[in-house]
Amino acid sequence: MNDKLLSAFSLMKAQSILARKFDKLHLHGLGLSDFMVLYVLVNSPENKCRRIDLADQLGITASGITRLLAPLEKIGLVAREAHLRDARVSFVVITETGKEIFNNAKNTAEEVADDVFPNFKAKELATLTKLFIDLDVNFK
């Protein structure tokens, strides 16, 4: 079998294993995708992001981000904010409740990450991150 195909399959398997390990976020009422949304917002200027930019960061479609955000809006973790000058643009902003939930869940997520990469040195993690950047799948 082609080495590139095997690498692609290995990457997909790794993604499945990681997603399963991050199921621990359910302790905080979050799925992995929910946590990733909150992560992006917490790390965005003014804790807000355009919907389309958020979708791009997560590697999903515009309709996918709409479906992902609806329950987060309903439970008050994120809110919509209109653009002051352009009515066609709206922002997603993390709420104070969302920040609190994120901060609690962040500890769990960091524990999972430590478990996933227990013996990796900083240089090895940097190499892995560079590979993802080269594949254009880096997460900011």
C-alpha positions as CSV (number, residue, x, y, z in Angstrom):
1,M,0.0,0.0,0.0
2,N,1.1,3.6,-0.7
3,D,3.0,5.2,2.2
4,K,1.0,8.4,1.9
5,L,-2.3,6.5,2.1
6,L,-1.0,4.7,5.2
7,S,0.0,8.0,6.7
8,A,-3.4,9.4,6.0
9,F,-5.1,6.4,7.6
10,S,-2.8,6.7,10.7
11,L,-3.6,10.4,11.0
12,M,-7.4,9.6,10.9
13,K,-7.0,6.8,13.4
14,A,-5.1,9.2,15.7
15,Q,-7.9,11.7,15.4
16,S,-10.4,9.1,16.4
17,I,-8.4,8.0,19.4
18,L,-7.8,11.7,20.5
19,A,-11.5,12.5,20.2
20,R,-12.4,9.5,22.3
21,K,-9.9,10.5,25.0
22,F,-11.3,14.0,25.0
23,D,-14.7,12.6,25.9
24,K,-13.7,13.5,29.5
25,L,-14.8,17.0,28.7
26,H,-18.4,15.7,29.1
27,L,-17.7,16.1,32.9
28,H,-18.1,19.9,32.1
29,G,-21.1,19.5,29.8
30,L,-18.9,20.0,26.7
31,G,-18.0,18.0,23.7
32,L,-14.5,18.4,22.1
33,S,-15.9,20.6,19.3
34,D,-17.6,22.8,21.9
35,F,-14.4,23.1,23.9
36,M,-12.5,24.0,20.7
37,V,-15.0,26.8,19.9
38,L,-14.5,28.2,23.4
39,Y,-10.7,27.9,23.1
40,V,-10.7,29.9,19.9
41,L,-12.9,32.6,21.4
42,V,-10.9,32.9,24.6
43,N,-7.8,33.3,22.5
44,S,-9.3,35.8,20.0
45,P,-9.0,39.6,20.3
46,E,-11.9,40.9,22.5
47,N,-12.9,37.2,23.0
48,K,-15.0,37.3,19.8
49,C,-14.7,36.1,16.2
50,R,-16.6,36.3,13.0
51,R,-18.6,33.1,12.4
52,I,-16.9,32.4,9.1
53,D,-13.4,32.8,10.7
54,L,-14.4,30.5,13.6
55,A,-15.6,27.9,11.0
56,D,-12.3,28.2,9.2
57,Q,-10.2,27.8,12.4
58,L,-12.1,24.6,13.2
59,G,-12.0,23.3,9.7
60,I,-15.8,23.1,9.3
61,T,-18.3,24.6,6.9
62,A,-20.4,27.7,7.6
63,S,-23.5,25.6,8.1
64,G,-21.5,23.3,10.4
65,I,-20.6,26.2,12.6
66,T,-24.2,27.3,12.8
67,R,-25.2,23.8,14.0
68,L,-22.4,23.8,16.5
69,L,-23.1,27.2,17.9
70,A,-26.9,26.8,18.3
71,P,-26.8,24.7,21.5
72,L,-23.9,26.8,22.9
73,E,-26.0,29.9,22.4
74,K,-29.0,28.3,23.9
75,I,-27.2,27.4,27.2
76,G,-25.5,30.8,27.4
77,L,-21.9,29.9,26.7
78,V,-21.7,32.1,23.6
79,A,-23.7,35.0,22.2
80,R,-24.2,36.8,18.9
81,E,-22.9,40.3,18.5
82,A,-23.8,42.5,15.5
83,H,-21.0,44.3,13.7
84,L,-21.3,48.1,14.3
85,R,-20.8,49.1,10.7
86,D,-21.8,46.1,8.6
87,A,-25.2,44.4,9.3
88,R,-24.2,41.4,7.2
89,V,-21.4,40.5,9.6
90,S,-22.0,39.0,13.0
91,F,-19.6,38.0,15.7
92,V,-19.6,35.1,18.2
93,V,-18.6,36.2,21.6
94,I,-17.9,34.1,24.6
95,T,-20.0,34.9,27.7
96,E,-18.8,35.1,31.3
97,T,-20.5,31.7,31.9
98,G,-18.6,30.4,28.8
99,K,-15.3,31.6,30.2
100,E,-16.0,30.0,33.6
101,I,-16.9,26.7,32.0
102,F,-13.9,26.9,29.6
103,N,-11.5,27.6,32.5
104,N,-12.8,24.5,34.4
105,A,-12.7,22.3,31.3
106,K,-9.2,23.5,30.3
107,N,-7.7,21.7,33.3
108,T,-9.3,18.4,32.1
109,A,-8.2,19.0,28.5
110,E,-4.7,19.7,29.6
111,E,-4.7,16.4,31.7
112,V,-5.9,14.5,28.6
113,A,-3.1,16.2,26.5
114,D,-0.5,15.3,29.1
115,D,-1.8,11.7,28.9
116,V,-1.7,11.6,25.1
117,F,1.9,12.9,25.0
118,P,3.4,11.7,28.3
119,N,7.0,11.4,27.2
120,F,7.2,13.9,24.4
121,K,9.9,16.6,24.7
122,A,9.3,20.2,23.6
123,K,11.4,19.6,20.5
124,E,9.3,16.6,19.5
125,L,6.0,18.5,20.0
126,A,7.5,21.4,17.9
127,T,8.3,18.9,15.1
128,L,4.8,17.5,15.3
129,T,3.3,21.0,15.2
130,K,5.5,21.9,12.2
131,L,4.2,18.8,10.4
132,F,0.6,20.0,10.9
133,I,1.5,23.5,9.7
134,D,3.0,21.9,6.6
135,L,-0.3,20.0,6.1
136,D,-2.1,23.3,6.6
137,V,-4.1,21.8,9.5
138,N,-2.4,23.8,12.3
139,F,-4.7,25.0,15.1
140,K,-4.1,28.6,16.2
